Amino acid sequence: MPTATMTSKGQITVPVDVRDDLGLAAGVRVRFIKRSDGAYELRPASLPSDSLKGFFGAWDGPALTVDQMNDDIAEAAAKANR
């Protein structure tokens, strides 16, 4: 079982095996969830962007350029602000 030592500032280094299992990388926020038995769970506060793959369904059209995506976003924002 992986272990870590807390510094005097309350910081720990999460062992690499745990980081890999949880999908944690530098800059990722984590949540500490208190369970009913008093123990805590450590979980990512947000998911990595690649976890969204397939979330919106498959795209059958041609690839869009960044400019096309920006134009579509601007158009949708303008409609939402009417």
MDAnalysis code that builds the backbone (N, CA, C; Angstrom):
import MDAnalysis as mda
import numpy as np

u = mda.Universe.empty(246, n_residues=82, atom_resindex=np.repeat(np.arange(82), 3), trajectory=True)
u.add_TopologyAttr("name", ["N", "CA", "C"] * 82)
u.add_TopologyAttr("resid", np.arange(1, 83))
u.add_TopologyAttr("resname", ["MET", "PRO", "THR", "ALA", "THR", "MET", "THR", "SER", "LYS", "GLY", "GLN", "ILE", "THR", "VAL", "PRO", "VAL", "ASP", "VAL", "ARG", "ASP", "ASP", "LEU", "GLY", "LEU", "ALA", "ALA", "GLY", "VAL", "ARG", "VAL", "ARG", "PHE", "ILE", "LYS", "ARG", "SER", "ASP", "GLY", "ALA", "TYR", "GLU", "LEU", "ARG", "PRO", "ALA", "SER", "LEU", "PRO", "SER", "ASP", "SER", "LEU", "LYS", "GLY", "PHE", "PHE", "GLY", "ALA", "TRP", "ASP", "GLY", "PRO", "ALA", "LEU", "THR", "VAL", "ASP", "GLN", "MET", "ASN", "ASP", "ASP", "ILE", "ALA", "GLU", "ALA", "ALA", "ALA", "LYS", "ALA", "ASN", "ARG"])
u.atoms.positions = np.array([
    [0.852, -1.169, 0.000],
    [0.000, 0.000, 0.000],
    [0.900, 1.235, 0.000],
    [0.649, 2.177, -0.937],
    [1.466, 3.400, -1.000],
    [1.264, 4.269, 0.245],
    [2.325, 4.949, 0.662],
    [2.256, 5.868, 1.795],
    [2.936, 7.177, 1.412],
    [2.673, 8.218, 2.204],
    [3.306, 9.523, 2.001],
    [3.500, 10.162, 3.367],
    [4.426, 11.089, 3.443],
    [4.713, 11.807, 4.685],
    [4.298, 13.266, 4.516],
    [3.597, 13.794, 5.511],
    [3.158, 15.181, 5.467],
    [4.286, 16.092, 5.941],
    [4.466, 17.216, 5.233],
    [5.466, 18.195, 5.639],
    [4.907, 19.073, 6.755],
    [5.751, 19.921, 7.315],
    [5.304, 20.833, 8.370],
    [4.280, 21.838, 7.851],
    [4.221, 22.023, 6.546],
    [3.230, 22.927, 5.934],
    [1.935, 22.219, 5.573],
    [1.815, 20.940, 5.920],
    [0.594, 20.193, 5.634],
    [0.530, 19.657, 4.211],
    [1.657, 19.594, 3.525],
    [1.679, 19.117, 2.144],
    [2.142, 17.668, 2.090],
    [1.573, 16.936, 1.124],
    [2.026, 15.570, 0.865],
    [2.255, 15.423, -0.634],
    [3.099, 14.484, -0.982],
    [3.281, 14.116, -2.379],
    [2.494, 12.831, -2.587],
    [1.544, 12.868, -3.503],
    [0.733, 11.687, -3.791],
    [1.609, 10.705, -4.575],
    [1.737, 9.479, -4.106],
    [2.579, 8.507, -4.805],
    [2.145, 8.314, -6.254],
    [3.112, 8.034, -7.115],
    [2.860, 7.947, -8.553],
    [1.798, 6.897, -8.881],
    [1.804, 5.769, -8.185],
    [0.791, 4.738, -8.452],
    [-0.618, 5.262, -8.187],
    [-0.775, 6.024, -7.109],
    [-2.076, 6.593, -6.763],
    [-2.469, 7.651, -7.789],
    [-1.510, 8.523, -8.165],
    [-1.794, 9.544, -9.185],
    [-2.242, 8.894, -10.486],
    [-1.554, 7.846, -10.881],
    [-1.918, 7.158, -12.123],
    [-3.310, 6.533, -12.026],
    [-3.585, 5.865, -10.911],
    [-4.896, 5.223, -10.726],
    [-6.034, 6.233, -10.743],
    [-5.800, 7.428, -10.163],
    [-6.843, 8.458, -10.091],
    [-6.844, 9.387, -11.299],
    [-5.852, 9.253, -12.153],
    [-5.775, 10.141, -13.317],
    [-5.391, 11.556, -12.927],
    [-4.587, 11.707, -11.891],
    [-4.192, 13.027, -11.414],
    [-2.934, 13.503, -12.126],
    [-2.892, 14.786, -12.438],
    [-1.717, 15.411, -13.042],
    [-1.493, 16.743, -12.346],
    [-0.366, 17.360, -12.601],
    [-0.054, 18.656, -11.986],
    [-1.179, 19.650, -12.275],
    [-1.593, 20.359, -11.255],
    [-2.621, 21.390, -11.410],
    [-4.043, 20.899, -11.217],
    [-4.244, 19.591, -11.124],
    [-5.587, 19.049, -10.930],
    [-5.991, 19.248, -9.475],
    [-7.199, 19.749, -9.268],
    [-7.721, 19.915, -7.910],
    [-8.286, 18.588, -7.429],
    [-8.175, 18.344, -6.124],
    [-8.715, 17.118, -5.539],
    [-9.715, 17.474, -4.447],
    [-10.629, 16.553, -4.204],
    [-11.625, 16.713, -3.145],
    [-11.366, 15.660, -2.080],
    [-11.591, 16.030, -0.834],
    [-11.510, 15.104, 0.284],
    [-12.938, 14.886, 0.764],
    [-13.430, 13.675, 0.631],
    [-14.817, 13.358, 0.960],
    [-14.841, 12.546, 2.241],
    [-15.532, 13.067, 3.258],
    [-15.624, 12.363, 4.540],
    [-16.734, 11.318, 4.456],
    [-16.369, 10.079, 4.740],
    [-17.325, 8.987, 4.721],
    [-18.011, 8.866, 6.078],
    [-19.094, 8.105, 6.104],
    [-19.854, 7.945, 7.347],
    [-19.042, 7.265, 8.448],
    [-18.020, 6.475, 8.069],
    [-17.203, 5.813, 9.085],
    [-16.062, 6.692, 9.589],
    [-16.001, 7.960, 9.122],
    [-14.988, 8.900, 9.578],
    [-13.744, 8.928, 8.703],
    [-13.584, 7.950, 7.814],
    [-12.445, 7.935, 6.893],
    [-12.695, 8.940, 5.762],
    [-11.637, 9.300, 5.067],
    [-11.742, 10.236, 3.950],
    [-11.380, 9.544, 2.643],
    [-12.043, 9.978, 1.584],
    [-11.710, 9.538, 0.226],
    [-11.095, 10.716, -0.512],
    [-10.124, 10.446, -1.344],
    [-9.476, 11.448, -2.181],
    [-9.951, 11.216, -3.603],
    [-10.536, 12.252, -4.211],
    [-11.044, 12.128, -5.575],
    [-10.687, 13.373, -6.380],
    [-10.528, 13.214, -7.694],
    [-10.315, 14.399, -8.533],
    [-11.551, 15.295, -8.447],
    [-11.358, 16.606, -8.326],
    [-12.490, 17.532, -8.276],
    [-13.050, 17.764, -9.671],
    [-12.253, 17.510, -10.685],
    [-12.710, 17.634, -12.063],
    [-12.113, 16.489, -12.862],
    [-12.748, 16.190, -13.963],
    [-12.280, 15.092, -14.796],
    [-11.392, 15.604, -15.910],
    [-10.465, 14.796, -16.379],
    [-9.654, 15.216, -17.515],
    [-10.506, 15.357, -18.768],
    [-10.120, 16.244, -19.657],
    [-10.929, 16.510, -20.844],
    [-11.123, 15.284, -21.711],
    [-10.184, 14.359, -21.722],
    [-10.363, 13.177, -22.569],
    [-11.460, 12.258, -22.053],
    [-11.932, 12.477, -20.828],
    [-13.040, 11.684, -20.315],
    [-14.361, 12.085, -20.973],
    [-14.377, 13.218, -21.671],
    [-15.586, 13.676, -22.361],
    [-15.735, 13.063, -23.747],
    [-14.744, 12.277, -24.179],
    [-14.787, 11.680, -25.505],
    [-16.085, 10.889, -25.673],
    [-16.831, 11.217, -26.722],
    [-18.085, 10.545, -27.001],
    [-19.268, 11.096, -26.237],
    [-19.058, 12.035, -25.333],
    [-20.135, 12.584, -24.505],
    [-21.212, 13.245, -25.353],
    [-20.807, 13.942, -26.413],
    [-21.753, 14.673, -27.242],
    [-22.174, 13.880, -28.480],
    [-21.790, 12.638, -28.571],
    [-22.122, 11.813, -29.720],
    [-21.074, 11.957, -30.811],
    [-21.222, 11.125, -31.810],
    [-20.256, 11.120, -32.909],
    [-20.535, 12.281, -33.862],
    [-19.477, 12.835, -34.420],
    [-19.578, 13.910, -35.408],
    [-19.303, 13.297, -36.770],
    [-20.300, 13.366, -37.669],
    [-20.169, 12.755, -38.981],
    [-19.711, 13.738, -40.048],
    [-19.669, 15.020, -39.704],
    [-19.317, 16.041, -40.683],
    [-17.817, 16.198, -40.841],
    [-17.430, 17.142, -41.685],
    [-16.005, 17.400, -41.879],
    [-15.403, 18.086, -40.655],
    [-14.092, 17.983, -40.519],
    [-13.410, 18.656, -39.420],
    [-13.561, 20.160, -39.555],
    [-13.746, 20.844, -38.429],
    [-13.885, 22.300, -38.433],
    [-12.553, 22.943, -38.075],
    [-12.322, 24.112, -38.636],
    [-11.140, 24.876, -38.262],
    [-11.422, 25.611, -36.962],
    [-10.393, 26.102, -36.320],
    [-10.560, 26.885, -35.093],
    [-11.375, 28.139, -35.393],
    [-11.136, 28.771, -36.532],
    [-11.904, 29.966, -36.903],
    [-13.384, 29.645, -37.059],
    [-13.701, 28.500, -37.658],
    [-15.106, 28.111, -37.795],
    [-15.742, 27.859, -36.424],
    [-14.997, 27.209, -35.559],
    [-15.528, 26.965, -34.209],
    [-15.730, 28.275, -33.470],
    [-14.788, 29.197, -33.562],
    [-14.930, 30.497, -32.904],
    [-16.125, 31.263, -33.443],
    [-16.343, 31.219, -34.763],
    [-17.500, 31.892, -35.361],
    [-18.804, 31.287, -34.841],
    [-18.866, 29.958, -34.761],
    [-20.072, 29.292, -34.262],
    [-20.325, 29.641, -32.795],
    [-19.263, 29.689, -32.000],
    [-19.403, 30.045, -30.583],
    [-19.899, 31.480, -30.447],
    [-19.327, 32.397, -31.220],
    [-19.747, 33.798, -31.170],
    [-21.207, 33.948, -31.595],
    [-21.604, 33.203, -32.614],
    [-23.005, 33.260, -33.075],
    [-23.958, 32.739, -32.000],
    [-23.606, 31.635, -31.359],
    [-24.448, 31.094, -30.304],
    [-24.530, 32.034, -29.105],
    [-23.397, 32.678, -28.767],
    [-23.408, 33.637, -27.654],
    [-24.262, 34.838, -27.967],
    [-24.221, 35.302, -29.209],
    [-25.039, 36.458, -29.611],
    [-26.521, 36.104, -29.520],
    [-26.883, 34.906, -29.947],
    [-28.283, 34.472, -29.864],
    [-28.736, 34.363, -28.402],
    [-27.848, 33.883, -27.536],
    [-28.202, 33.704, -26.129],
    [-28.375, 35.047, -25.426],
    [-27.737, 36.095, -25.919],
    [-27.805, 37.412, -25.269],
    [-28.900, 38.294, -25.829],
    [-29.719, 37.765, -26.727],
    [-30.823, 38.578, -27.292],
    [-31.979, 38.669, -26.369],
])
